[in-house]
Structure formats: C-alpha cells, structure tokens
Amino acid sequence: MAFLLEQGKLDSATKSSAQSYLRRVDKGWPAAQQIDQSTPLYLDALTVDYLDYANLLEPLTDSTQEILIHESVKQRAQDVLQYDNYVDYLLSAIDSIRNVISEGLNTEKIRFTSRSTAERPKKDSEDDALFCYSTLDLLTSLNGIDAVVADDRYLNKESNWVDSNGQRSKSCCTLDVLATLYQLGIVDKGDYWIARHKLRQAGYYAVPVDTEEILHHLHNAQVFGGSIRETPELKALRESLALPLINDAFITGEEIWLKCVRYSIFNSIRRSWVSTTSADIAKARADWLISILPNPMEWCSNTDNDGAWSKAKHETAAQVALYLVLAEANRERRLQYFKWLDSAVIAPLRKQHPKVWDLSLVLLRTYLADLFETDHDES
C-alpha cells in the first residue's frame, strides 16, 4: 500500500477504506522491504484476497512490471469469472419463473395450497423450521389435487401421497411431467432428449435412458484413434450413471431403474454391432458403452449379506450370458463381435470372477435349451 501511495495511485476514499481494512486483518512487517516498479512480486492466495477486497489489486497490477501468483489462484479467479457469467442467466430464469407463476395466478390456472392451521411451534426450534415448508401444507390437505410433483427422493418414493384426511393423490416427479408432455405430443422427441440431457448435467438423480436415445447421441459423436470422442450428451450420461456410486446413494428400491439402464445399454451394444457398417466404429461405440455399463456386483449395496451378494453375482452372470448370443448379424460381423467380446468382457471376467463366468455358461445353456424346446413345441 505504501508503494501505491508513493506512486499516487490511490484516491483519498480508497486510501481510507484500505487502511481501515488492512489494520484489522494484517499487522504488517516492522522492517518491510522496499519495492519499486521493477520489483517482481509473488502474491499468495490470501494476499490476493486482501488486495482485491481493499480495491488495491488493480492499481498494483497496473504499477508493476511482474506479478507472480500460484496456479490455484488463477483457477479460482477463472471460476469466479465463470460464475459471474451465469448470474444474468440465473436472474433471467428467476424472472421467467415469476412471470409464469404470475400469469398462472391471473388466469387461475395456478392456485396456492391451503395453509396448515396447526399451531406454530416455538420460534427458532427445529419444528418451527419444518413448519415453514409448503410441502407440509399438501400433507394437511390434498383437496382438488390429482397429482403431487416432488423431486425429493424421500417424498416421492411412495406411489401416492395421503393427507391427514386420508385423501390420496398420485406421486410424480419432473421426469414424469416430461414423459407425459412427450406422450401427449406437446414436446417432440428431440426436445424430450434435450430436457433429459439438461437434467443429467444438473445432477438429477436416476434419469432413465433408452436405446434409441443412446444410439442417437453415439451417432453424433466422432471416433478418433479407435475411441469415442465424448459429446456433452455422452459425458453427462456417463457422469449421471456414476453419480449414485460416487455418492453411495443407490438403494434397493431403485433396482428397476438400474435394470432398465442395463438393458438399454445391452440393446445399444447389439444394435451397434448389427447396424453399423464399419466394424471399427462399432467397436469404438461398444467400448464406450461397456465402460458405462453398470456391473451388478459393483452396485450391490450390501456385500456382507450372502443373499444380496449371491443375487448380484447371478445378475452379472445373466448379463454376460445375454451378450453370448448375436443371431441377427452375418458370420463376418459375428466373428468381429465375439473377438471384441472376448477381449472386453469375457477375459476380464474369467480372470477376476471365474465362478461367475461358469455360471454365465450354465445360464446360457439353460436359455438355449429352453429356446430349442419352445421351437420344437411350436413346430
């Protein structure tokens, strides 16, 4: 600060506020080294914060020839700038929501729920905080409400909501609203997929994915050096599927979602090998798909439970057994497919879990026997 004062870079207001602030946060050095315009300066993260808050950082950078900072400070500054870029967007989004609600209230398409008449708990208590939530108003009265849309997994885990009078309303989430809009033709398939992609990007939990959607995104991705160059859609899909494991958030009640995801990826792999003209592109797509395919053993929430672990191993074996059949492709493509399958799936499984591989063969033989028996009965 003394250097900036000598250079005449501070007006009286900046000088006064900076001195007042710096006295509170820093004692200074009794015999501080003198600096001039040619002195190289290294600023640590705390110093950058102090100078920035006191409005001294810009005058300092304008008055010296060389300033050094740590890479982490640079990254944090870039993050702040990026955050600032979102401010206008967020404010615009809030205004848009307010306008929609205001218009809905004026046309009576939107109504406020009835307020709870229960006696308010003691102020600042834990129950007082809960009393302010509008969700509790719905639990007080569901009169005139056919469905409740809530994205809280705790609140939408049941198929119905029941109020204090025993009245029931269907439980839904944002995904249900999107699916309904798509089924009614209000949004087309492209907009439907874009909406689901945005939910994945935002960290929405357990977003479904179907085969056609996966293949669409893969078709838009380029292949470089035998690997898929991830598009934002594919990146969001991969990260969305990893989210439950990373946060240890998966529960057994969500197994239907997981099975649907696994089946969609399985179908995508098969269709990639059958329909893609280039074997190299088919392999690249299959490599990416198998990398995101949920492994039931990795998703087992209670490996110490013999029953749960046995079920996970059986599901893994059944999953592998399904990949051992590819009747739709010609002979050349089947050879290419099984060469890939042996390298990407079978060899690692035989090495790491030989008993699961043996079980896969047993399940495959059972499936083929049942298939031949069915054909024989029909003939």
TIKOL-125176 format. One line per 3 residues: for each residue x, y, z of N, C-alpha, C. Coordinates in pm, whole numbers, plus 50000, padded with zeros to 5 digits. Last residue first. Example, Ala and Ser with C-alpha at 12.3 -4.5 7.8 and 13.67 -1.06 7.14 Angstrom:
BEGIN
51285:49775:50708:51367:49894:50714:51290:50003:50787 | 51319:49431:50780:51230:49550:50780:51320:49670:50780;
END
This chain:
BEGIN
45673:42376:46645:45675:42304:46516:45590:42177:46523 | 45648:42444:46910:45571:42521:46811:45568:42450:46675 | 45824:42264:47033:45680:42256:47064:45597:42327:46960;
46065:42352:46922:46020:42216:46894:45869:42202:46920 | 46088:42607:47030:46078:42591:46884:46024:42455:46847 | 46111:42535:47302:45997:42616:47256:45976:42603:47107;
46352:42399:47295:46232:42327:47337:46107:42402:47293 | 46526:42601:47224:46506:42488:47132:46379:42411:47166 | 46500:42761:47457:46468:42816:47325:46441:42705:47225;
46590:42596:47660:46451:42642:47663:46407:42693:47527 | 46855:42573:47571:46772:42453:47583:46624:42490:47583 | 46940:42839:47592:46935:42775:47460:46848:42651:47462;
46920:42875:47872:46845:42960:47781:46831:42894:47643 | 47102:42684:47965:46961:42674:48004:46873:42755:47909 | 47338:42784:47857:47290:42651:47816:47142:42635:47848;
47349:43030:47996:47338:43028:47850:47286:42895:47801 | 47379:42943:48260:47258:43017:48224:47238:43020:48073 | 47635:42826:48233:47520:42745:48276:47388:42813:48235;
47785:43049:48165:47773:42939:48069:47655:42849:48103 | 47761:43197:48402:47713:43253:48275:47692:43144:48172 | 47898:43034:48581:47753:43048:48596:47691:43106:48469;
48156:43081:48492:48099:42945:48482:47947:42951:48493 | 48175:43352:48564:48183:43312:48423:48124:43173:48402 | 48168:43326:48838:48060:43400:48772:48058:43366:48623;
48406:43192:48878:48281:43124:48912:48161:43194:48848 | 48603:43382:48805:48583:43260:48724:48451:43188:48754 | 48658:43680:48816:48546:43609:48878:48515:43482:48798;
48899:43755:48690:48862:43814:48819:48754:43737:48892 | 48919:43600:48454:49034:43620:48541:48994:43665:48681 | 48669:43607:48340:48727:43476:48371:48845:43489:48466;
48644:43885:48303:48555:43815:48396:48614:43680:48436 | 48840:43947:48109:48849:44006:48244:48763:43932:48346 | 48736:43776:47892:48869:43756:47952:48882:43820:48091;
48473:43889:47840:48493:43751:47886:48627:43733:47957 | 48505:44172:47768:48414:44123:47873:48458:43987:47928 | 48696:44240:47576:48640:44346:47662:48563:44292:47781;
48774:44001:47443:48874:44091:47497:48816:44186:47602 | 48530:43884:47372:48629:43806:47448:48730:43898:47515 | 48412:44088:47224:48350:44045:47349:48450:43969:47436;
48574:44101:46993:48566:44214:47084:48516:44171:47221 | 48516:43847:46895:48655:43883:46923:48660:44000:47019 | 48245:43871:46856:48291:43782:46961:48439:43801:46992;
48241:44061:46641:48176:44089:46769:48232:44001:46880 | 48372:43928:46437:48426:44055:46488:48370:44086:46626 | 48195:43716:46402:48334:43690:46438:48399:43814:46497;
47966:43857:46325:47964:43781:46449:48106:43749:46495 | 48048:43958:46078:48026:44051:46187:48021:43978:46322 | 48062:43718:45933:48181:43802:45950:48164:43897:46067;
47792:43624:45943:47901:43547:46003:48024:43633:46029 | 47557:43889:46034:47613:43788:45944:47736:43725:46009 | 47332:43918:46322:47441:43962:46234:47487:43850:46141;
47144:43806:46495:47096:43894:46388:47203:43929:46286 | 47245:43658:46705:47194:43584:46589:47161:43674:46471 | 47435:43646:46940:47418:43754:46842:47372:43692:46711;
47506:43574:47272:47421:43539:47158:47407:43662:47069 | 47635:43663:47491:47695:43549:47422:47611:43501:47303 | 47504:43853:47633:47598:43901:47531:47657:43787:47448;
47366:43705:47819:47290:43770:47712:47382:43814:47598 | 47569:43638:47998:47510:43534:47913:47432:43592:47796 | 47608:43878:48133:47712:43831:48041:47655:43726:47946;
47371:43881:48283:47402:43992:48193:47506:43949:48089 | 47398:43654:48437:47289:43660:48339:47314:43770:48237 | 47616:43734:48596:47629:43618:48507:47522:43620:48399;
47495:43947:48733:47613:43970:48649:47631:43857:48549 | 47297:43809:48871:47258:43910:48772:47374:43943:48679 | 47460:43653:49038:47370:43587:48942:47328:43685:48833;
47583:43849:49191:47665:43764:49106:47579:43694:49000 | 47356:43951:49324:47437:44038:49238:47523:43956:49143 | 47274:43727:49473:47186:43783:49371:47264:43870:49273;
47490:43704:49646:47461:43594:49553:47370:43643:49440 | 47459:43941:49789:47579:43921:49707:47559:43810:49605 | 47214:43898:49918:47228:44011:49826:47349:43992:49734;
47278:43669:50073:47169:43666:49976:47182:43776:49872 | 47487:43757:50236:47509:43647:50142:47402:43643:50033 | 47592:44074:50300:47471:43990:50303:47484:43882:50195;
47807:44223:50240:47820:44132:50354:47700:44040:50367 | 47730:44394:50041:47811:44278:50002:47829:44179:50117 | 47496:44580:49975:47526:44507:50099:47601:44380:50064;
47456:44691:49728:47463:44783:49842:47501:44714:49973 | 47603:44637:49424:47543:44567:49539:47564:44653:49664 | 47735:44743:49213:47620:44818:49263:47551:44750:49381;
47920:44558:49146:47969:44687:49195:47856:44769:49257 | 47750:44359:49055:47830:44332:49175:47886:44462:49233 | 47633:44470:48824:47550:44445:48943:47631:44419:49069;
47777:44732:48657:47804:44595:48698:47726:44566:48826 | 47655:44942:48405:47659:44911:48548:47682:44762:48572 | 47852:45055:48141:47753:44954:48179:47762:44923:48328;
48048:45216:48053:47948:45280:48140:47844:45180:48189 | 48201:45050:47897:48268:45122:48005:48169:45188:48100 | 48035:44964:47702:48068:44867:47806:48137:44935:47923;
48028:45201:47547:47908:45152:47614:47941:45055:47727 | 48288:45215:47446:48237:45322:47533:48116:45274:47612 | 48299:44976:47300:48395:45001:47408:48343:45107:47503;
48099:45024:47111:48080:44918:47209:48176:44934:47327 | 48218:45229:46963:48093:45254:47034:48070:45150:47143 | 48439:45088:46863:48459:45209:46944:48334:45240:47026;
48311:44885:46716:48395:44851:46831:48414:44972:46922 | 48185:45038:46517:48104:44954:46606:48183:44918:46732 | 48411:45144:46392:48319:45235:46462:48232:45157:46559;
48516:44906:46291:48597:44989:46380:48509:45085:46460 | 48320:44814:46119:48348:44736:46239:48429:44818:46339 | 48080:45012:45962:48221:44997:45994:48240:44919:46124;
47795:45003:45980:47867:44949:45865:48012:44920:45897 | 47586:44905:46241:47694:44994:46200:47776:44930:46088 | 47407:44701:46314:47365:44804:46218:47477:44892:46167;
47528:44521:46494:47445:44470:46384:47426:44575:46275 | 47666:44675:46679:47738:44574:46604:47659:44525:46482 | 47457:44836:46773:47576:44897:46715:47652:44797:46630;
47282:44651:46880:47242:44722:46759:47360:44793:46693 | 47434:44568:47104:47395:44473:47000:47361:44545:46869 | 47456:44810:47247:47575:44738:47203:47542:44643:47089;
47187:44866:47298:47267:44959:47219:47393:44892:47165 | 47111:44657:47464:47050:44669:47332:47131:44760:47241 | 47270:44727:47689:47285:44597:47622:47230:44603:47480;
47156:44973:47754:47296:44968:47710:47324:44837:47637 | 46902:44886:47828:46916:44983:47719:47059:44982:47665 | 46962:44720:48046:46902:44662:47926:46916:44756:47807;
47062:44908:48229:47148:44798:48183:47093:44738:48054 | 46833:45063:48267:46954:45123:48212:47044:45015:48155 | 46662:44874:48384:46625:44935:48256:46745:44999:48189;
46800:44825:48622:46783:44716:48525:46746:44771:48387 | 46777:45076:48746:46909:45023:48711:46897:44912:48607 | 46499:45095:48788:46569:45194:48704:46701:45138:48656;
46471:44879:48963:46401:44876:48834:46466:44975:48738 | 46613:44952:49192:46667:44846:49106:46599:44841:48970 | 46548:45126:49390:46573:45182:49257:46628:45080:49159;
46538:45001:49632:46411:45038:49571:46425:45095:49431 | 46800:44984:49719:46741:44868:49651:46609:44901:49583 | 46982:45285:49636:46908:45199:49730:46834:45091:49651;
47270:45487:49602:47178:45390:49542:47114:45305:49650 | 47461:45656:49701:47322:45697:49716:47222:45593:49666 | 47739:45707:49699:47683:45597:49779:47534:45621:49807;
47840:45884:49523:47781:45940:49644:47719:45835:49735 | 47928:45712:49323:48021:45807:49381:47970:45859:49516 | 47691:45577:49256:47801:45505:49319:47897:45600:49389;
47527:45782:49143:47482:45707:49261:47595:45633:49332 | 47701:45881:48924:47664:45963:49039:47616:45881:49160 | 47735:45734:48697:47834:45717:48803:47793:45786:48932;
47532:45823:48535:47527:45683:48580:47626:45657:48693 | 47620:46084:48492:47492:46062:48560:47482:45920:48613 | 47851:46048:48347:47861:46101:48482:47733:46080:48561;
47740:45949:48105:47837:45870:48182:47843:45917:48327 | 47574:46164:48032:47517:46031:48054:47611:45947:48139 | 47757:46370:47997:47654:46383:48101:47593:46248:48133;
47901:46264:47780:47968:46292:47907:47868:46300:48021 | 47702:46261:47585:47760:46135:47630:47832:46153:47764 | 47654:46539:47561:47545:46447:47597:47599:46315:47651;
47900:46648:47481:47844:46685:47612:47733:46590:47658 | 48073:46363:47336:47997:46487:47324:47948:46526:47463 | 48385:46199:47332:48260:46225:47403:48201:46362:47369;
48499:46016:47087:48522:46150:47141:48390:46196:47202 | 48573:45675:47113:48468:45775:47101:48514:45907:47160 | 48862:45540:46946:48784:45572:47067:48680:45679:47036;
49032:45509:46732:48962:45391:46782:48878:45414:46907 | 49118:45767:46673:49212:45669:46727:49145:45548:46787 | 48799:45891:46714:48938:45927:46689:49029:45823:46754;
48474:45943:46610:48568:45840:46654:48709:45883:46614 | 48215:46169:46726:48320:46130:46633:48408:46022:46697 | 47864:46147:46781:48000:46153:46835:48100:46103:46732;
47613:46102:46687:47663:46239:46676:47806:46255:46727 | 47571:45839:46755:47579:45872:46613:47638:46012:46592 | 47539:45861:47027:47660:45798:46975:47680:45831:46828;
47285:45977:47040:47399:46053:47089:47531:45993:47038 | 47135:45763:46929:47130:45897:46869:47253:45978:46910 | 47181:45558:47108:47233:45545:46972:47234:45680:46899;
47042:45662:47333:47186:45634:47339:47246:45631:47199 | 46779:45673:47232:46845:45795:47278:46996:45776:47281 | 46725:45404:47184:46724:45499:47073:46795:45628:47110;
46735:45295:47448:46830:45256:47344:46839:45358:47231 | 46696:45540:47711:46651:45429:47627:46750:45408:47513 | 46724:45623:48051:46782:45635:47918:46735:45516:47836;
46626:45817:48342:46620:45700:48254:46690:45727:48121 | 46814:45947:48605:46744:45983:48481:46742:45860:48390 | 46910:45949:48881:46841:45836:48819:46754:45877:48700;
46907:46291:48980:46936:46151:49013:46847:46054:48934 | 47067:46563:48826:46941:46498:48863:46964:46349:48877 | 47283:46718:48752:47300:46624:48862:47171:46560:48909;
47265:46871:48529:47240:46939:48656:47254:46847:48776 | 47297:46684:48328:47402:46783:48351:47388:46850:48487 | 47047:46559:48347:47170:46485:48380:47283:46581:48410;
46882:46767:48261:46867:46714:48396:46991:46637:48438 | 46969:46793:47999:46990:46904:48092:46974:46858:48237 | 46880:46546:47896:47023:46577:47899:47052:46689:47999;
46606:46582:47909:46667:46480:47994:46819:46502:48005 | 46583:46786:47716:46542:46811:47855:46605:46708:47949 | 46667:46651:47488:46742:46767:47535:46709:46796:47681;
46464:46461:47461:46601:46417:47492:46686:46532:47543 | 46253:46637:47404:46244:46545:47518:46383:46499:47560 | 46332:46754:47167:46321:46839:47287:46315:46754:47414;
46315:46520:47005:46439:46594:47022:46440:46680:47146 | 46045:46445:47020:46148:46356:47073:46278:46430:47098 | 45843:46733:47119:45885:46626:47030:46002:46549:47091;
45576:46808:47342:45717:46824:47306:45756:46708:47216 | 45316:46724:47310:45339:46865:47339:45486:46902:47314 | 45246:46460:47286:45289:46531:47166:45312:46679:47186;
45196:46311:47504:45083:46389:47453:45119:46467:47327 | 45447:46212:47556:45343:46119:47514:45222:46191:47455 | 45575:46448:47643:45619:46380:47521:45511:46287:47467;
45438:46504:47879:45439:46604:47771:45481:46540:47638 | 45504:46271:48021:45365:46299:47986:45357:46399:47871 | 45778:46302:48055:45728:46187:47981:45584:46209:47936;
45784:46536:48213:45844:46534:48080:45789:46421:47995 | 45657:46437:48444:45599:46550:48371:45653:46553:48229 | 45836:46240:48523:45700:46202:48486:45632:46312:48406;
46056:46400:48588:46067:46302:48479:45929:46257:48431 | 45965:46536:48814:45986:46610:48689:45995:46516:48570 | 45726:46305:48962:45847:46387:48964:45861:46457:48830;
45442:46207:49170:45515:46220:49043:45644:46298:49067 | 45178:46033:49320:45310:46092:49339:45388:46091:49209 | 44830:46103:49331:44941:46032:49269:45071:46107:49292;
44662:46128:49642:44698:46189:49514:44822:46116:49462 | 44394:46067:49877:44514:46025:49805:44533:46103:49676 | 44284:46143:50207:44269:46163:50063:44402:46136:49993;
44307:46133:50481:44306:46007:50409:44288:46020:50259 | 44342:46369:50606:44204:46320:50597:44193:46189:50521 | 44606:46431:50583:44557:46399:50717:44415:46346:50717;
44688:46271:50265:44683:46382:50360:44623:46337:50493 | 44923:46087:50086:44800:46077:50164:44798:46190:50266 | 45050:46014:49765:45054:46096:49884:44919:46082:49954;
45178:45712:49609:45071:45809:49639:45107:45893:49762 | 45404:45560:49584:45326:45585:49462:45216:45688:49483 | 45702:45680:49751:45575:45608:49750:45495:45646:49626;
45909:45856:49702:45939:45712:49699:45813:45626:49702 | 45900:46129:49713:45833:46064:49600:45857:45914:49593 | 46039:46209:49941:45898:46243:49931:45827:46168:49818;
46297:46123:49904:46227:46080:50025:46077:46101:50011 | 46372:46252:49672:46358:46106:49669:46286:46053:49793 | 46218:46534:49550:46287:46483:49668:46263:46332:49674;
46058:46628:49355:46182:46563:49313:46267:46516:49430 | 45710:46611:49306:45819:46639:49401:45943:46562:49357 | 45387:46674:49235:45518:46662:49169:45626:46705:49268;
45089:46508:49285:45189:46592:49351:45323:46567:49284 | 44763:46509:49144:44900:46457:49147:44991:46558:49214 | 44516:46626:49200:44520:46492:49143:44658:46428:49152;
44363:46818:49438:44495:46790:49379:44498:46645:49330 | 44137:46872:49582:44147:46927:49448:44278:46901:49378 | 44300:46836:49887:44173:46862:49824:44192:46930:49687;
44495:46762:50051:44517:46736:49909:44388:46759:49830 | 44620:46905:50342:44500:46892:50258:44541:46874:50112 | 44858:46847:50476:44741:46888:50553:44614:46868:50471;
45040:46795:50283:45006:46684:50372:44886:46716:50459 | 45057:47050:50180:44997:46945:50098:44956:46826:50184 | 45190:47177:50386:45054:47219:50355:44983:47113:50272;
45438:47067:50374:45353:47025:50485:45209:47068:50464 | 45548:47203:50161:45516:47061:50144:45421:47014:50253 | 45623:47452:50244:45492:47441:50181:45451:47295:50162;
45776:47495:50559:45780:47429:50429:45640:47412:50373 | 45754:47594:50815:45754:47691:50706:45750:47625:50568 | 45784:47382:50988:45651:47439:50974:45641:47532:50853;
46055:47336:51005:45974:47247:50921:45836:47306:50893 | 46122:47535:51188:46179:47539:51053:46098:47452:50958 | 45986:47445:51412:45947:47572:51354:46000:47585:51211;
46122:47217:51482:45987:47202:51428:45938:47331:51363 | 46351:47334:51588:46362:47252:51468:46226:47235:51402 | 46283:47682:51680:46302:47541:51710:46311:47463:51579;
46224:47942:51623:46364:47902:51612:46389:47757:51653 | 45927:47942:51823:46013:48007:51725:46158:47960:51738 | 45734:47650:51873:45814:47757:51932:45913:47811:51830;
45493:47588:51605:45583:47552:51715:45660:47673:51765 | 45159:47691:51540:45300:47704:51506:45387:47670:51626 | 44892:47469:51514:44955:47572:51595:45105:47575:51566;
44761:47416:51182:44819:47367:51308:44888:47481:51382 | 44666:47479:50944:44605:47551:51056:44660:47506:51190 | 44849:47531:50649:44822:47446:50765:44766:47531:50879;
44690:47677:50366:44790:47681:50472:44749:47592:50587 | 44628:47533:50051:44575:47578:50179:44686:47577:50282 | 44824:47651:49771:44766:47547:49856:44712:47609:49984;
44733:47875:49509:44813:47843:49626:44744:47735:49708 | 44698:47794:49164:44640:47834:49292:44735:47797:49404 | 44687:47856:48822:44771:47826:48938:44701:47878:49063;
44496:47938:48658:44550:47805:48632:44639:47758:48747 | 44405:48195:48688:44355:48094:48782:44392:47951:48740 | 44521:48397:48555:44425:48318:48478:44363:48205:48560;
44689:48489:48758:44591:48580:48698:44483:48505:48621 | 44850:48268:48803:44762:48315:48910:44652:48405:48853 | 44988:48256:48561:44901:48145:48602:44805:48185:48711;
45134:48491:48571:45032:48474:48467:44934:48363:48503 | 45298:48429:48791:45209:48544:48795:45098:48532:48693 | 45439:48208:48694:45351:48193:48810:45251:48308:48818;
45577:48330:48482:45487:48216:48457:45388:48199:48571 | 45726:48521:48620:45628:48563:48520:45527:48453:48491 | 45891:48361:48781:45795:48453:48843:45687:48495:48746;
46041:48235:48582:45956:48155:48672:45850:48244:48736 | 46173:48460:48475:46084:48380:48391:45988:48297:48475 | 46326:48541:48693:46222:48630:48642:46122:48553:48555;
46498:48319:48707:46409:48351:48820:46294:48440:48774 | 46631:48345:48461:46550:48225:48487:46451:48250:48601 | 46765:48584:48499:46664:48575:48393:46572:48456:48416;
46938:48508:48702:46839:48613:48729:46727:48610:48625 | 47088:48319:48559:47009:48278:48675:46901:48381:48707 | 47208:48481:48362:47121:48368:48323:47030:48328:48439;
47358:48653:48518:47250:48707:48435:47153:48597:48394 | 47536:48460:48632:47448:48542:48715:47329:48594:48634 | 47716:48331:48477:47588:48265:48499:47488:48352:48574;
47940:48486:48480:47872:48470:48351:47734:48407:48367 | 48027:48452:48738:47964:48580:48702:47889:48570:48570 | 48145:48202:48711:48024:48214:48790:47951:48344:48756;
48368:48276:48564:48270:48188:48502:48137:48196:48577 | 48499:48428:48756:48455:48492:48632:48349:48408:48563 | 48553:48225:48941:48469:48340:48980:48414:48410:48856;
48722:48063:48791:48593:48009:48838:48498:48122:48877 | 48939:48234:48759:48863:48194:48640:48726:48138:48679 | 49024:48242:49023:48978:48364:48959:48895:48334:48834;
49102:47978:49056:48991:48030:49136:48935:48157:49075 | 49316:47965:48880:49199:47883:48855:49078:47935:48932 | 49494:48145:49003:49446:48171:48867:49318:48093:48840;
49541:48008:49236:49478:48140:49243:49420:48176:49107 | 49669:47781:49144:49539:47765:49208:49465:47898:49217 | 49916:47877:49055:49818:47829:48956:49679:47818:49016;
50015:48179:49226:50008:48033:49215:49898:47994:49117 | 50167:48464:49065:50066:48403:49152:50070:48252:49131 | 50368:48751:49020:50357:48605:49013:50250:48557:49110;
50418:49034:48826:50349:48979:48943:50332:48829:48921 | 50611:49295:48697:50594:49150:48705:50529:49110:48836 | 50594:49574:48699:50628:49507:48574:50600:49357:48579;
50326:49772:48843:50448:49691:48850:50469:49615:48720 | 50085:49901:48817:50201:49982:48857:50331:49903:48861 | 49870:49742:48769:49897:49847:48669:50028:49919:48696;
49863:49588:48993:49900:49523:48867:49930:49625:48757 | 49777:49789:49175:49908:49726:49189:49952:49661:49058 | 49517:49857:49092:49623:49958:49088:49763:49897:49097;
49399:49594:49139:49411:49650:49005:49515:49761:48997 | 49421:49567:49422:49481:49470:49331:49500:49529:49191 | 49288:49731:49591:49428:49764:49564:49489:49676:49456;
49041:49694:49713:49048:49766:49585:49189:49811:49551 | 49029:49526:49922:49062:49666:49953:49073:49752:49828 | 48986:49283:49799:48879:49338:49883:48902:49486:49911;
49235:49250:49673:49114:49262:49593:49002:49328:49673 | 49410:49227:49887:49425:49338:49792:49299:49360:49710 | 49310:48991:50012:49319:49118:50084:49321:49236:49986;
49337:48799:49803:49206:48828:49862:49206:48964:49931 | 49614:48806:49764:49525:48842:49653:49387:48878:49706 | 49693:48706:50011:49727:48843:49973:49639:48892:49859;
49598:48444:49995:49542:48534:50096:49571:48679:50061 | 49754:48337:49785:49608:48346:49771:49548:48445:49870 | 50050:48544:49733:49980:48419:49766:49830:48444:49764;
50241:48697:49492:50123:48716:49576:50060:48580:49604 | 50554:48823:49434:50478:48698:49441:50363:48720:49539 | 50695:49064:49219:50614:49039:49337:50545:48903:49325;
50992:49224:49119:50899:49112:49097:50824:49080:49226 | 51034:49569:49086:51043:49458:49181:50943:49348:49145 | 51005:49794:48933:51078:49682:48871:51088:49560:48963;
50877:49983:49091:50808:49932:48973:50876:49811:48909 | 50970:49872:49421:50950:49975:49318:50887:49909:49197 | 50978:49829:49777:50954:49780:49642:50939:49899:49548;
51152:49747:50075:51100:49849:49984:51083:49788:49845 | 51055:49522:50325:51142:49553:50212:51075:49654:50120 | 50972:49624:50658:50933:49567:50529:51028:49610:50419;
51006:49593:50948:51107:49644:50855:51082:49584:50717 | 50764:49500:51058:50834:49617:51117:50935:49679:51022 | 50490:49425:50844:50625:49393:50890:50691:49518:50948;
50135:49384:50935:50247:49434:50855:50380:49391:50914 | 49902:49294:51045:49985:49384:51125:50099:49445:51045 | 49578:49258:50910:49721:49238:50893:49800:49341:50973;
49309:49315:50950:49344:49179:50907:49493:49153:50900 | 49280:49577:51035:49203:49472:51104:49253:49332:51070 | 49432:49724:50862:49467:49726:51005:49397:49615:51081;
49292:49690:50624:49419:49620:50642:49465:49621:50787 | 49066:49863:50661:49050:49718:50645:49179:49644:50678 | 49180:50117:50682:49091:50067:50786:49078:49916:50781;
49318:50134:50439:49391:50137:50565:49307:50081:50679 | 49099:50125:50260:49201:50021:50256:49278:50016:50387 | 48959:50360:50320:48893:50230:50339:48995:50117:50342;
49159:50554:50257:49097:50547:50390:49036:50409:50416 | 49221:50506:49985:49324:50501:50089:49262:50481:50227 | 48974:50551:49863:49033:50418:49857:49139:50401:49965;
48951:50827:49923:48849:50732:49968:48904:50590:49970 | 49174:50944:49799:49159:50951:49945:49058:50850:49997 | 49319:50725:49549:49249:50846:49591:49224:50838:49741;
49633:50600:49453:49514:50583:49537:49450:50719:49566 | 49868:50636:49318:49767:50554:49252:49636:50544:49331 | 50113:50755:49375:49996:50839:49354:49882:50766:49287;
50329:50613:49448:50306:50626:49304:50186:50713:49272 | 50301:50609:49721:50414:50682:49665:50394:50708:49515 | 50082:50441:49738:50068:50581:49781:50180:50667:49723;
50194:50205:49654:50088:50265:49572:50065:50411:49610 | 50374:50158:49865:50422:50174:49729:50319:50244:49642 | 50199:50119:50077:50290:50233:50081:50343:50262:49941;
50084:49880:50000:50000:50000:50000:50088:50126:50000;
END
